[in-house]
Amino acid sequence: GQPVGEDVVVTLTTSAGTFIGADYDIDRSGFQVLARQGEFEVELRSALDAQPVTIRASAPAREALG
């Protein structure tokens, strides 16, 4: 797929650990970041024990034109 060409708020969830930094929208569940031109960076602090982690990112549906 192609990156979203506009700024969009992305909601992140994780099966373990804690996201570090400012939550873009503290009133919504999960951890929100602002993706600019389809890109963002986030840090995840691990739990004390080693384990597989699943991170899910979701954004509002966008209409594809073409």
All heavy atoms as a GROMACS GRO file, in nm:
protein
  487
    1GLY      N    1   0.082  -0.119   0.000
    1GLY     CA    2   0.000   0.000   0.000
    1GLY      C    3   0.086   0.124   0.000
    1GLY      O    4   0.207   0.121   0.014
    2GLN      N    5   0.019   0.235  -0.015
    2GLN     CA    6   0.084   0.365  -0.017
    2GLN      C    7   0.061   0.437   0.115
    2GLN      O    8  -0.046   0.425   0.175
    2GLN     CB    9   0.026   0.451  -0.131
    2GLN     CG   10   0.052   0.394  -0.269
    2GLN     CD   11   0.200   0.398  -0.301
    2GLN    OE1   12   0.272   0.491  -0.265
    2GLN    NE2   13   0.248   0.295  -0.368
    3PRO      N   14   0.162   0.510   0.166
    3PRO     CA   15   0.141   0.587   0.288
    3PRO      C   16   0.031   0.691   0.268
    3PRO      O   17   0.010   0.742   0.158
    3PRO     CB   18   0.276   0.656   0.310
    3PRO     CG   19   0.373   0.581   0.228
    3PRO     CD   20   0.296   0.523   0.113
    4VAL      N   21  -0.037   0.725   0.376
    4VAL     CA   22  -0.137   0.830   0.373
    4VAL      C   23  -0.065   0.961   0.349
    4VAL      O   24   0.035   0.991   0.415
    4VAL     CB   25  -0.215   0.833   0.506
    4VAL    CG1   26  -0.313   0.950   0.509
    4VAL    CG2   27  -0.286   0.702   0.529
    5GLY      N   28  -0.113   1.042   0.257
    5GLY     CA   29  -0.045   1.166   0.220
    5GLY      C   30  -0.083   1.285   0.303
    5GLY      O   31  -0.049   1.398   0.270
    6GLU      N   32  -0.156   1.264   0.413
    6GLU     CA   33  -0.197   1.375   0.498
    6GLU      C   34  -0.170   1.338   0.644
    6GLU      O   35  -0.140   1.224   0.674
    6GLU     CB   36  -0.346   1.404   0.479
    6GLU     CG   37  -0.433   1.284   0.508
    6GLU     CD   38  -0.576   1.301   0.461
    6GLU    OE1   39  -0.597   1.329   0.343
    6GLU    OE2   40  -0.666   1.286   0.545
    7ASP      N   41  -0.182   1.434   0.732
    7ASP     CA   42  -0.164   1.407   0.874
    7ASP      C   43  -0.286   1.334   0.928
    7ASP      O   44  -0.399   1.370   0.895
    7ASP     CB   45  -0.144   1.537   0.951
    7ASP     CG   46  -0.014   1.608   0.914
    7ASP    OD1   47   0.066   1.549   0.839
    7ASP    OD2   48   0.006   1.720   0.961
    8VAL      N   49  -0.264   1.230   1.007
    8VAL     CA   50  -0.373   1.152   1.064
    8VAL      C   51  -0.331   1.100   1.201
    8VAL      O   52  -0.214   1.070   1.224
    8VAL     CB   53  -0.412   1.035   0.970
    8VAL    CG1   54  -0.298   0.938   0.952
    8VAL    CG2   55  -0.536   0.965   1.018
    9VAL      N   56  -0.427   1.094   1.293
    9VAL     CA   57  -0.400   1.040   1.426
    9VAL      C   58  -0.410   0.888   1.420
    9VAL      O   59  -0.508   0.833   1.370
    9VAL     CB   60  -0.500   1.097   1.530
    9VAL    CG1   61  -0.477   1.032   1.666
    9VAL    CG2   62  -0.485   1.248   1.540
   10VAL      N   63  -0.306   0.821   1.468
   10VAL     CA   64  -0.298   0.675   1.469
   10VAL      C   65  -0.309   0.629   1.614
   10VAL      O   66  -0.242   0.683   1.702
   10VAL     CB   67  -0.166   0.626   1.407
   10VAL    CG1   68  -0.154   0.475   1.414
   10VAL    CG2   69  -0.153   0.676   1.264
   11THR      N   70  -0.393   0.528   1.637
   11THR     CA   71  -0.408   0.471   1.770
   11THR      C   72  -0.326   0.343   1.778
   11THR      O   73  -0.338   0.256   1.693
   11THR     CB   74  -0.556   0.439   1.801
   11THR    OG1   75  -0.630   0.562   1.796
   11THR    CG2   76  -0.571   0.375   1.938
   12LEU      N   77  -0.242   0.334   1.881
   12LEU     CA   78  -0.155   0.219   1.902
   12LEU      C   79  -0.199   0.143   2.027
   12LEU      O   80  -0.236   0.204   2.127
   12LEU     CB   81  -0.010   0.264   1.920
   12LEU     CG   82   0.049   0.348   1.807
   12LEU    CD1   83   0.183   0.403   1.849
   12LEU    CD2   84   0.060   0.268   1.680
   13THR      N   85  -0.192   0.011   2.020
   13THR     CA   86  -0.211  -0.073   2.137
   13THR      C   87  -0.100  -0.177   2.136
   13THR      O   88  -0.043  -0.210   2.032
   13THR     CB   89  -0.348  -0.144   2.137
   13THR    OG1   90  -0.361  -0.220   2.018
   13THR    CG2   91  -0.462  -0.044   2.147
   14THR      N   92  -0.068  -0.229   2.253
   14THR     CA   93   0.038  -0.328   2.266
   14THR      C   94  -0.006  -0.438   2.363
   14THR      O   95  -0.082  -0.411   2.456
   14THR     CB   96   0.170  -0.264   2.314
   14THR    OG1   97   0.270  -0.365   2.322
   14THR    CG2   98   0.156  -0.196   2.447
   15SER      N   99   0.042  -0.557   2.339
   15SER     CA  100   0.008  -0.670   2.427
   15SER      C  101   0.094  -0.671   2.553
   15SER      O  102   0.061  -0.738   2.650
   15SER     CB  103   0.024  -0.802   2.352
   15SER     OG  104   0.158  -0.819   2.310
   16ALA      N  105   0.204  -0.596   2.553
   16ALA     CA  106   0.292  -0.587   2.670
   16ALA      C  107   0.377  -0.462   2.658
   16ALA      O  108   0.400  -0.411   2.549
   16ALA     CB  109   0.382  -0.710   2.680
   17GLY      N  110   0.423  -0.411   2.771
   17GLY     CA  111   0.507  -0.292   2.770
   17GLY      C  112   0.423  -0.166   2.777
   17GLY      O  113   0.300  -0.169   2.784
   18THR      N  114   0.494  -0.051   2.772
   18THR     CA  115   0.430   0.080   2.784
   18THR      C  116   0.487   0.174   2.681
   18THR      O  117   0.610   0.184   2.667
   18THR     CB  118   0.457   0.138   2.924
   18THR    OG1  119   0.414   0.044   3.024
   18THR    CG2  120   0.385   0.269   2.945
   19PHE      N  121   0.401   0.246   2.610
   19PHE     CA  122   0.449   0.347   2.516
   19PHE      C  123   0.503   0.465   2.594
   19PHE      O  124   0.448   0.504   2.697
   19PHE     CB  125   0.336   0.392   2.423
   19PHE     CG  126   0.294   0.285   2.325
   19PHE    CD1  127   0.174   0.219   2.339
   19PHE    CD2  128   0.378   0.250   2.221
   19PHE    CE1  129   0.136   0.121   2.250
   19PHE    CE2  130   0.341   0.151   2.131
   19PHE     CZ  131   0.220   0.086   2.145
   20ILE      N  132   0.612   0.523   2.546
   20ILE     CA  133   0.680   0.634   2.610
   20ILE      C  134   0.650   0.762   2.532
   20ILE      O  135   0.651   0.762   2.409
   20ILE     CB  136   0.833   0.612   2.612
   20ILE    CG1  137   0.867   0.479   2.678
   20ILE    CG2  138   0.906   0.728   2.678
   20ILE    CD1  139   0.821   0.468   2.819
   21GLY      N  140   0.628   0.871   2.604
   21GLY     CA  141   0.605   0.999   2.538
   21GLY      C  142   0.466   1.052   2.563
   21GLY      O  143   0.389   0.997   2.642
   22ALA      N  144   0.434   1.162   2.495
   22ALA     CA  145   0.304   1.227   2.512
   22ALA      C  146   0.199   1.160   2.425
   22ALA      O  147   0.219   1.141   2.306
   22ALA     CB  148   0.316   1.374   2.477
   23ASP      N  149   0.087   1.125   2.487
   23ASP     CA  150  -0.028   1.070   2.416
   23ASP      C  151  -0.096   1.187   2.345
   23ASP      O  152  -0.132   1.286   2.408
   23ASP     CB  153  -0.122   1.003   2.515
   23ASP     CG  154  -0.233   0.923   2.450
   23ASP    OD1  155  -0.268   0.952   2.334
   23ASP    OD2  156  -0.285   0.832   2.516
   24TYR      N  157  -0.116   1.177   2.214
   24TYR     CA  158  -0.172   1.287   2.136
   24TYR      C  159  -0.316   1.317   2.176
   24TYR      O  160  -0.360   1.431   2.166
   24TYR     CB  161  -0.163   1.253   1.987
   24TYR     CG  162  -0.197   1.368   1.896
   24TYR    CD1  163  -0.105   1.469   1.872
   24TYR    CD2  164  -0.322   1.376   1.835
   24TYR    CE1  165  -0.136   1.575   1.790
   24TYR    CE2  166  -0.353   1.482   1.752
   24TYR     CZ  167  -0.260   1.581   1.730
   24TYR     OH  168  -0.291   1.688   1.648
   25ASP      N  169  -0.392   1.217   2.221
   25ASP     CA  170  -0.531   1.237   2.261
   25ASP      C  171  -0.560   1.151   2.384
   25ASP      O  172  -0.600   1.036   2.372
   25ASP     CB  173  -0.626   1.202   2.146
   25ASP     CG  174  -0.771   1.236   2.175
   25ASP    OD1  175  -0.803   1.268   2.292
   25ASP    OD2  176  -0.853   1.231   2.082
   26ILE      N  177  -0.538   1.207   2.501
   26ILE     CA  178  -0.551   1.130   2.626
   26ILE      C  179  -0.695   1.088   2.656
   26ILE      O  180  -0.718   1.002   2.740
   26ILE     CB  181  -0.493   1.206   2.746
   26ILE    CG1  182  -0.564   1.340   2.767
   26ILE    CG2  183  -0.343   1.228   2.730
   26ILE    CD1  184  -0.524   1.411   2.893
   27ASP      N  185  -0.792   1.148   2.589
   27ASP     CA  186  -0.933   1.113   2.612
   27ASP      C  187  -0.976   0.988   2.537
   27ASP      O  188  -1.085   0.936   2.560
   27ASP     CB  189  -1.024   1.230   2.574
   27ASP     CG  190  -1.003   1.351   2.664
   27ASP    OD1  191  -0.972   1.330   2.784
   27ASP    OD2  192  -1.018   1.464   2.616
   28ARG      N  193  -0.894   0.937   2.447
   28ARG     CA  194  -0.926   0.816   2.371
   28ARG      C  195  -0.847   0.698   2.427
   28ARG      O  196  -0.738   0.715   2.481
   28ARG     CB  197  -0.891   0.835   2.223
   28ARG     CG  198  -0.983   0.937   2.157
   28ARG     CD  199  -0.941   0.976   2.019
   28ARG     NE  200  -0.924   0.864   1.929
   28ARG     CZ  201  -0.875   0.875   1.806
   28ARG    NH1  202  -0.839   0.993   1.760
   28ARG    NH2  203  -0.861   0.770   1.731
   29SER      N  204  -0.906   0.579   2.415
   29SER     CA  205  -0.834   0.460   2.462
   29SER      C  206  -0.716   0.430   2.370
   29SER      O  207  -0.715   0.469   2.253
   29SER     CB  208  -0.928   0.340   2.470
   29SER     OG  209  -0.977   0.308   2.342
   30GLY      N  210  -0.616   0.362   2.423
   30GLY     CA  211  -0.494   0.335   2.348
   30GLY      C  212  -0.399   0.453   2.359
   30GLY      O  213  -0.417   0.544   2.440
   31PHE      N  214  -0.297   0.452   2.276
   31PHE     CA  215  -0.195   0.557   2.274
   31PHE      C  216  -0.198   0.619   2.136
   31PHE      O  217  -0.180   0.549   2.036
   31PHE     CB  218  -0.057   0.497   2.305
   31PHE     CG  219   0.053   0.597   2.318
   31PHE    CD1  220   0.078   0.659   2.440
   31PHE    CD2  221   0.132   0.629   2.210
   31PHE    CE1  222   0.181   0.752   2.454
   31PHE    CE2  223   0.236   0.720   2.221
   31PHE     CZ  224   0.260   0.783   2.344
   32GLN      N  225  -0.222   0.749   2.128
   32GLN     CA  226  -0.233   0.815   1.998
   32GLN      C  227  -0.106   0.890   1.962
   32GLN      O  228  -0.043   0.953   2.049
   32GLN     CB  229  -0.351   0.914   1.997
   32GLN     CG  230  -0.486   0.850   1.982
   32GLN     CD  231  -0.530   0.776   2.105
   32GLN    OE1  232  -0.511   0.823   2.216
   32GLN    NE2  233  -0.587   0.660   2.086
   33VAL      N  234  -0.071   0.882   1.834
   33VAL     CA  235   0.039   0.959   1.777
   33VAL      C  236  -0.011   1.027   1.651
   33VAL      O  237  -0.106   0.981   1.589
   33VAL     CB  238   0.163   0.871   1.743
   33VAL    CG1  239   0.224   0.812   1.868
   33VAL    CG2  240   0.126   0.762   1.645
   34LEU      N  241   0.052   1.137   1.614
   34LEU     CA  242   0.018   1.206   1.490
   34LEU      C  243   0.114   1.159   1.381
   34LEU      O  244   0.235   1.180   1.392
   34LEU     CB  245   0.027   1.357   1.508
   34LEU     CG  246  -0.009   1.440   1.385
   34LEU    CD1  247  -0.154   1.415   1.343
   34LEU    CD2  248   0.016   1.587   1.411
   35ALA      N  249   0.059   1.095   1.281
   35ALA     CA  250   0.141   1.052   1.166
   35ALA      C  251   0.140   1.166   1.064
   35ALA      O  252   0.034   1.211   1.021
   35ALA     CB  253   0.083   0.925   1.105
   36ARG      N  254   0.258   1.212   1.030
   36ARG     CA  255   0.272   1.318   0.930
   36ARG      C  256   0.318   1.256   0.800
   36ARG      O  257   0.421   1.189   0.797
   36ARG     CB  258   0.371   1.424   0.978
   36ARG     CG  259   0.323   1.495   1.104
   36ARG     CD  260   0.412   1.615   1.136
   36ARG     NE  261   0.370   1.682   1.256
   36ARG     CZ  262   0.274   1.775   1.261
   36ARG    NH1  263   0.210   1.806   1.151
   36ARG    NH2  264   0.242   1.831   1.376
   37GLN      N  265   0.237   1.278   0.697
   37GLN     CA  266   0.267   1.220   0.565
   37GLN      C  267   0.284   1.069   0.575
   37GLN      O  268   0.369   1.009   0.509
   37GLN     CB  269   0.390   1.286   0.504
   37GLN     CG  270   0.378   1.436   0.486
   37GLN     CD  271   0.269   1.474   0.388
   37GLN    OE1  272   0.264   1.422   0.276
   37GLN    NE2  273   0.179   1.561   0.428
   38GLY      N  274   0.208   1.004   0.664
   38GLY     CA  275   0.210   0.858   0.676
   38GLY      C  276   0.320   0.802   0.762
   38GLY      O  277   0.338   0.680   0.767
   39GLU      N  278   0.396   0.886   0.833
   39GLU     CA  279   0.508   0.836   0.913
   39GLU      C  280   0.501   0.887   1.056
   39GLU      O  281   0.456   0.999   1.080
   39GLU     CB  282   0.641   0.880   0.852
   39GLU     CG  283   0.668   0.821   0.715
   39GLU     CD  284   0.804   0.858   0.662
   39GLU    OE1  285   0.885   0.919   0.737
   39GLU    OE2  286   0.832   0.827   0.547
   40PHE      N  287   0.545   0.802   1.149
   40PHE     CA  288   0.555   0.842   1.289
   40PHE      C  289   0.660   0.755   1.357
   40PHE      O  290   0.698   0.651   1.306
   40PHE     CB  291   0.420   0.830   1.362
   40PHE     CG  292   0.370   0.688   1.375
   40PHE    CD1  293   0.404   0.609   1.484
   40PHE    CD2  294   0.287   0.635   1.278
   40PHE    CE1  295   0.358   0.478   1.495
   40PHE    CE2  296   0.239   0.505   1.289
   40PHE     CZ  297   0.274   0.427   1.397
   41GLU      N  298   0.707   0.801   1.471
   41GLU     CA  299   0.799   0.724   1.555
   41GLU      C  300   0.741   0.716   1.693
   41GLU      O  301   0.675   0.809   1.740
   41GLU     CB  302   0.937   0.792   1.563
   41GLU     CG  303   1.015   0.784   1.436
   41GLU     CD  304   1.156   0.840   1.452
   41GLU    OE1  305   1.207   0.843   1.567
   41GLU    OE2  306   1.213   0.881   1.352
   42VAL      N  307   0.765   0.604   1.760
   42VAL     CA  308   0.718   0.583   1.896
   42VAL      C  309   0.815   0.492   1.968
   42VAL      O  310   0.883   0.411   1.904
   42VAL     CB  311   0.574   0.526   1.896
   42VAL    CG1  312   0.570   0.386   1.841
   42VAL    CG2  313   0.512   0.531   2.033
   43GLU      N  314   0.827   0.507   2.098
   43GLU     CA  315   0.912   0.420   2.178
   43GLU      C  316   0.825   0.334   2.268
   43GLU      O  317   0.723   0.380   2.319
   43GLU     CB  318   1.007   0.502   2.265
   43GLU     CG  319   1.114   0.573   2.185
   43GLU     CD  320   1.212   0.644   2.276
   43GLU    OE1  321   1.259   0.582   2.374
   43GLU    OE2  322   1.241   0.761   2.249
   44LEU      N  323   0.866   0.209   2.285
   44LEU     CA  324   0.795   0.115   2.370
   44LEU      C  325   0.891   0.065   2.477
   44LEU      O  326   0.997   0.012   2.446
   44LEU     CB  327   0.743  -0.003   2.287
   44LEU     CG  328   0.666  -0.110   2.363
   44LEU    CD1  329   0.534  -0.056   2.414
   44LEU    CD2  330   0.644  -0.232   2.274
   45ARG      N  331   0.854   0.088   2.603
   45ARG     CA  332   0.935   0.037   2.714
   45ARG      C  333   0.890  -0.106   2.741
   45ARG      O  334   0.772  -0.132   2.762
   45ARG     CB  335   0.916   0.121   2.839
   45ARG     CG  336   0.998   0.068   2.958
   45ARG     CD  337   0.978   0.150   3.083
   45ARG     NE  338   1.028   0.285   3.061
   45ARG     CZ  339   0.973   0.394   3.114
   45ARG    NH1  340   0.867   0.385   3.189
   45ARG    NH2  341   1.024   0.512   3.090
   46SER      N  342   0.984  -0.198   2.742
   46SER     CA  343   0.951  -0.339   2.760
   46SER      C  344   0.915  -0.370   2.904
   46SER      O  345   0.950  -0.296   2.997
   46SER     CB  346   1.068  -0.427   2.717
   46SER     OG  347   1.178  -0.407   2.803
   47ALA      N  348   0.844  -0.480   2.921
   47ALA     CA  349   0.817  -0.531   3.055
   47ALA      C  350   0.946  -0.593   3.109
   47ALA      O  351   1.046  -0.605   3.036
   47ALA     CB  352   0.706  -0.635   3.048
   48LEU      N  353   0.946  -0.635   3.234
   48LEU     CA  354   1.068  -0.690   3.294
   48LEU      C  355   1.104  -0.827   3.240
   48LEU      O  356   1.220  -0.865   3.239
   48LEU     CB  357   1.052  -0.697   3.446
   48LEU     CG  358   1.040  -0.561   3.515
   48LEU    CD1  359   1.018  -0.580   3.664
   48LEU    CD2  360   1.163  -0.476   3.489
   49ASP      N  361   1.006  -0.904   3.194
   49ASP     CA  362   1.034  -1.038   3.142
   49ASP      C  363   1.028  -1.038   2.989
   49ASP      O  364   0.950  -0.966   2.929
   49ASP     CB  365   0.935  -1.140   3.200
   49ASP     CG  366   0.791  -1.100   3.177
   49ASP    OD1  367   0.763  -0.978   3.175
   49ASP    OD2  368   0.705  -1.188   3.161
   50ALA      N  369   1.116  -1.119   2.929
   50ALA     CA  370   1.120  -1.130   2.784
   50ALA      C  371   0.995  -1.204   2.736
   50ALA      O  372   0.955  -1.305   2.795
   50ALA     CB  373   1.245  -1.206   2.741
   51GLN      N  374   0.934  -1.151   2.629
   51GLN     CA  375   0.813  -1.213   2.576
   51GLN      C  376   0.784  -1.156   2.438
   51GLN      O  377   0.826  -1.046   2.406
   51GLN     CB  378   0.695  -1.187   2.670
   51GLN     CG  379   0.664  -1.040   2.688
   51GLN     CD  380   0.556  -1.015   2.789
   51GLN    OE1  381   0.443  -1.058   2.770
   51GLN    NE2  382   0.591  -0.948   2.899
   52PRO      N  383   0.710  -1.232   2.356
   52PRO     CA  384   0.666  -1.176   2.228
   52PRO      C  385   0.567  -1.062   2.253
   52PRO      O  386   0.490  -1.067   2.348
   52PRO     CB  387   0.596  -1.293   2.159
   52PRO     CG  388   0.637  -1.415   2.235
   52PRO     CD  389   0.671  -1.371   2.373
   53VAL      N  390   0.572  -0.962   2.168
   53VAL     CA  391   0.483  -0.846   2.182
   53VAL      C  392   0.416  -0.820   2.048
   53VAL      O  393   0.480  -0.823   1.943
   53VAL     CB  394   0.564  -0.721   2.226
   53VAL    CG1  395   0.475  -0.598   2.229
   53VAL    CG2  396   0.628  -0.744   2.361
   54THR      N  397   0.288  -0.792   2.055
   54THR     CA  398   0.212  -0.753   1.937
   54THR      C  399   0.175  -0.606   1.950
   54THR      O  400   0.119  -0.565   2.052
   54THR     CB  401   0.083  -0.837   1.923
   54THR    OG1  402   0.119  -0.973   1.914
   54THR    CG2  403   0.005  -0.796   1.800
   55ILE      N  404   0.206  -0.527   1.848
   55ILE     CA  405   0.169  -0.386   1.844
   55ILE      C  406   0.070  -0.368   1.730
   55ILE      O  407   0.094  -0.415   1.618
   55ILE     CB  408   0.292  -0.296   1.820
   55ILE    CG1  409   0.390  -0.313   1.936
   55ILE    CG2  410   0.250  -0.150   1.805
   55ILE    CD1  411   0.522  -0.245   1.914
   56ARG      N  412  -0.042  -0.302   1.760
   56ARG     CA  413  -0.145  -0.279   1.660
   56ARG      C  414  -0.157  -0.129   1.638
   56ARG      O  415  -0.162  -0.052   1.733
   56ARG     CB  416  -0.279  -0.335   1.707
   56ARG     CG  417  -0.390  -0.314   1.607
   56ARG     CD  418  -0.517  -0.386   1.655
   56ARG     NE  419  -0.618  -0.379   1.551
   56ARG     CZ  420  -0.717  -0.292   1.548
   56ARG    NH1  421  -0.728  -0.202   1.643
   56ARG    NH2  422  -0.804  -0.293   1.449
   57ALA      N  423  -0.160  -0.087   1.511
   57ALA     CA  424  -0.180   0.052   1.475
   57ALA      C  425  -0.306   0.064   1.390
   57ALA      O  426  -0.324  -0.013   1.296
   57ALA     CB  427  -0.059   0.104   1.396
   58SER      N  428  -0.394   0.156   1.426
   58SER     CA  429  -0.516   0.176   1.348
   58SER      C  430  -0.540   0.324   1.328
   58SER      O  431  -0.503   0.407   1.410
   58SER     CB  432  -0.636   0.110   1.418
   58SER     OG  433  -0.658   0.168   1.544
   59ALA      N  434  -0.601   0.355   1.215
   59ALA     CA  435  -0.632   0.493   1.181
   59ALA      C  436  -0.770   0.495   1.116
   59ALA      O  437  -0.815   0.393   1.063
   59ALA     CB  438  -0.528   0.550   1.085
   60PRO      N  439  -0.838   0.610   1.120
   60PRO     CA  440  -0.968   0.618   1.054
   60PRO      C  441  -0.956   0.580   0.907
   60PRO      O  442  -0.854   0.604   0.843
   60PRO     CB  443  -1.006   0.765   1.068
   60PRO     CG  444  -0.922   0.817   1.180
   60PRO     CD  445  -0.797   0.736   1.178
   61ALA      N  446  -1.062   0.520   0.854
   61ALA     CA  447  -1.064   0.481   0.713
   61ALA      C  448  -1.045   0.604   0.624
   61ALA      O  449  -1.096   0.711   0.654
   61ALA     CB  450  -1.195   0.410   0.680
   62ARG      N  451  -0.972   0.587   0.520
   62ARG     CA  452  -0.949   0.694   0.423
   62ARG      C  453  -0.998   0.648   0.287
   62ARG      O  454  -0.987   0.531   0.250
   62ARG     CB  455  -0.800   0.729   0.413
   62ARG     CG  456  -0.743   0.784   0.540
   62ARG     CD  457  -0.793   0.924   0.560
   62ARG     NE  458  -0.737   0.982   0.679
   62ARG     CZ  459  -0.804   1.062   0.759
   62ARG    NH1  460  -0.927   1.090   0.734
   62ARG    NH2  461  -0.746   1.112   0.865
   63GLU      N  462  -1.046   0.742   0.210
   63GLU     CA  463  -1.093   0.710   0.076
   63GLU      C  464  -0.974   0.709  -0.020
   63GLU      O  465  -0.891   0.800  -0.018
   63GLU     CB  466  -1.194   0.816   0.030
   63GLU     CG  467  -1.249   0.792  -0.108
   63GLU     CD  468  -1.351   0.896  -0.147
   63GLU    OE1  469  -1.394   0.974  -0.061
   63GLU    OE2  470  -1.384   0.901  -0.266
   64ALA      N  471  -0.965   0.603  -0.100
   64ALA     CA  472  -0.859   0.594  -0.199
   64ALA      C  473  -0.908   0.649  -0.332
   64ALA      O  474  -1.016   0.612  -0.379
   64ALA     CB  475  -0.816   0.449  -0.216
   65LEU      N  476  -0.833   0.740  -0.388
   65LEU     CA  477  -0.869   0.796  -0.517
   65LEU      C  478  -0.767   0.754  -0.620
   65LEU      O  479  -0.649   0.746  -0.592
   65LEU     CB  480  -0.872   0.949  -0.508
   65LEU     CG  481  -0.969   1.009  -0.405
   65LEU    CD1  482  -0.951   1.160  -0.398
   65LEU    CD2  483  -1.111   0.974  -0.440
   66GLY      N  484  -0.814   0.729  -0.742
   66GLY     CA  485  -0.716   0.690  -0.843
   66GLY      C  486  -0.777   0.653  -0.973
   66GLY      O  487  -0.893   0.656  -0.997
   0.00000   0.00000   0.00000
